[in-house]
Amino acid sequence: MTETPAVWRDLLARADARVPHREAVWLVERASGREGAELLADLDEPVPGRVVPFFDDMLDRRVAGEPLQYVLGQWSFRRLDIMVDRRVLIPRPETEQVVDVALGELTRLAAERVTVADLGTGSGVIALSIALEVPGATVFATDRSPDALAVARANLTGLGMRGASRVRMFEGEWFDALPGEHRGGLDLVVTNPPYVAAGEDLPKEVAAWEPAEALIAGPTGLEAIERIVTEAPAWLARPGALVAELAPHQADAALAMARAAGFDDARVEPDLSGRPRALVGRFG
């Protein structure tokens, strides 16, 4: 039988023996509700007995291979602290950069009020980031998964009244979920759609834990991107823009789709590592 720890330092030592130290610290921070210097100052404070089973469960799950973000049940994305679990993809730094590109397009439009659609919102990080960082934005967030929308709505409650009042969520696939009166009136469409091809190798931790329907688009991996790019011109205002996350090897195909769809300007912006990451299609 495992000895009951007396202080937070004991829990940290228990985790250090099984996972990397940075992860051990995150687990203790989650269990204690303390972070950084506060935790360091309280390492010799007593651990409430009711916390120990919660901590041990998190540690066992992580050792079993469950992604740290799901184990913690929360993660940071730009200026947000969000809830995240197996119903949605884990937010990644590449998507934070896609938001940067989207914000750049809104700046280029130079409009005081803008209407934005985030298609396939998942946990809601793109939609909520834009609502938080662009005070004049009304944001529509769509997803065909009711489970994903439940997570997004939970995260919406943490945005605060000012931001949350400008976000509306709709269940359905891509543009089909949006109210028809907004056809031709969207200033920006942004999306992180599935872009993995069926049968494509994925890291074990991703394949085993993250929702396949949010990862795999179809036989080529371009199915979702092609549909969004093809339908976007009918929904965008003039001027207006589309920003879509993609895999680096899909850049040329996605550019060809955007040009065929009639965008005045199409380009792919790189991520911080220099790899093609965000398709940008512009009108006007």
N, C-alpha and C positions, 0 to 999 in steps of 0.2 A: 504493500500500500504506500502511495506517495505521501511523503511528509507534508503536512499543511504549512505553507509559507507563513512567516510571521510578519515580514515587511516587504515593500515593493521591490527592494533589492533582491530578495529571494526569488520573486517571480521573474525578474530580469535574468538572473542566473539560470533558472530553469529553461527559459526560452533560448538563451545564448547557447545552451548545450545542444539545441536541436535545429536552430535556424540561424541565418546570418544576423550579425549584431544589429544592423539597421532595422531589420524586420522585427527582431526581438523588442527593440525600443518602441516601434509602432504599436506592437501588440500590448505592451504595458501602458503606453499612452492611452490606447483605446479603453483598456480595462479600468484605468485609474481616473480618466477624465482630465489628466494633467498632461501638459506638453512642454518640451524643451527644458528651460531653466527651472520651471516650476516642478517638473518631475525630478530633476536632479536634486533639488532642494528637499524633496519629500521621500527620497528612496528609502529612508529608514523609518518612515511612518507605517503604522500597522495596516494590514490589508483586511478589509471587511470579509468575513467568511463567505458571504453570499457571492462575492466577486470571483472566487477561486474556480468554481465550476465553469463559469462563463469564459474565463481566461483559458482554462485547460481545453475547453471545446475549441476555441479559436486556434490554439497552438496545434492541437491534433489535426484540425482541418488543413492548416497550412502545411504541416509535415506530410499529409496525405496528397498534397499537390494542388489543392484548391488555390486559385489566384488570391494573392494578398488582398486585393481590393474587395473581393467578395467576402473574404473572411472578416475584414474590418467593417464591411457594410457601408463604407463611405470613402470618398476620395475627393481630391481637389482638382478643379479644372478652371484655369484662369482665375477669376475672382470669386468663383463659386465653391462651396463645400456641398457635395451632392451625395444622396443615397444611391447606392449601386448594388445590384444583386444579379443572380443568374438570368433574370428576365431580360437583361439588356447587355449590350457590349460594354466593356471597360473603356472609359474615355482615355484617349491617347494623346501624346504631345503633337502628333501630326495633325490631329483634328483641331487643336488649339491654333495651329498655324493656318488652317483653313478658315477659322473664324477671323484671323487677322486679315486674310485676303478679302473676306466678305465685308469687313468693316472698311477696308480700303475702297471697295466699290461703292459703299454708301457715302463715303466722304467725297468720292468723285462725282456722285450725283448731286451733291450740294443742296439737298432738299431738307427743309426744316422738319417735315413729316414724311415718313416713308412706311410702306407696307411690305413686309417680308414674309416669305413662306419657307419654313424648314421642313423638308419632306423626309420622312423616315426618322423622326426625331429621337427615337430610343429613349434614353434617360433624360433628354431635354436639354443637354448641355449647350448645343448650338443656339437654339431658340432663346434660352434663358440668358445666355451670355450677351446676345444681341440686345435683348430687352433691357438688361442691366446697364450695358455700356453705351446704348444709343437712346437717350431719353425721348426722342421723337419717333421711335419705331413702334408700330403695331405689328405683332408677330403671330402668324398662324403656324401651328405645329401639328403635323399629321403623322400617323403611324397605323399600319394595318393590324398591329398586335395590341389587343386590349391590355395584355400584361405589361407591355412596354409603356403604354399610356398611363397605366396606374403608377408606375415609377416616375414618369415625367410629371404627373400631377402632384405627387408627393414632393418632388423637388420644387415645383412651382410655389408651394406654400412657404418655402424658405426664402423666396425672392424678395418678400416685402410687398406691401400694398401697391406702391407706385409702379413697380415693375410688373407684378402679377396681373394688374388690371389691364395691361396692354398685351397679354398673351391669351390666345384662344387655341384650344386643342380639339382636333377632329380625328375620329377613327375612320380609316380607309386607306386605300392604296394610292400613293403619290397624289397627282392633281385631282383624282376622283373624289378625294375626301373634302376638297375645298368648296365653299359656297359658290355657286355659279356666277353670282354678281361680281365677283372679284376677277373674273376672266378678263385679261387685258389690262388689269390695274395693279399688278404686283411690280414693285420697284426692284426687288431682289428675290431670287429663288436660290436657296442654299441647301445642300444635301450631302450627307455622308451615307450613300446607299451601299447595299451589298455589292462587292466587286471581286469576289473570289470565285474562280471557276470550279465547278463540280470535279472532284477528284484531285484538286490541287493540294499539294502538301502544305500543312499548317503546323506550327509549333504544337507539341502535345498538349500543353496547358491551354492553348486556345481551342483546339479541336475538342477536347474532353469537357470543357466547362462553359464556353460562351455559346449563345444561341445561334444555331446553324442558319436559321432563316434570316438573321441579320448580317451574315457573312457571305453566304453563297448565293450568287445571282442566277446561275444556270450553267449550261455547258461551256460557255465562253468566258463568263465573268463580266461581260459587258451588257448583259440584258437590261439591267435596271438603269444604267447610265444612258443607254440608247433610248429607252422610253422617255426618260426625263428630258434629255436633250431635244428629242423630237417634239415633245408636247409643250416645252417651255415657251417657245415664241408666241403661242396663242394666249398665254397667261401673263406675259410680261408687258409692262407699260413701255412707252418710248419716251425718253431713254429708260433702259432697264438692264439688268445683268443676271446671269446665272453663274453660280460657283458650285462646283461639284468635286468632292474628294475622289481620288482614283489611285490605282496602283501605278507605280512608275512605268511599268512596261506597257500600260494601256494608253499612254499619252498620245501617240500618233493616231491611233484608232479613234480616240475621243475627239481630237482636233478635227479629223475628217468628218465625224458625225456633226459637230457644231457648224462647220462650214456648209455641209449639205442641208442643215436645218435653216440656214439663212442668216446666221448671226453676222453682224457687220464686222466684228473683230473677234477672233478666237485665239487664245493663248493658254499655255500651261505654266503656272507659277511653281517654283521649286520649294521644297521644305528646307529646314535648316541644314540638312546634310547635302543639299544640292540636288536631290532627286526630284523629278517631276511629281507633283502631288495634287495640285488644284487646277482643274479646268475652269477657265473664265471665258464666258461668252457674253458679248456686249451688243446692245442696240443703242444707237445714237451716240 
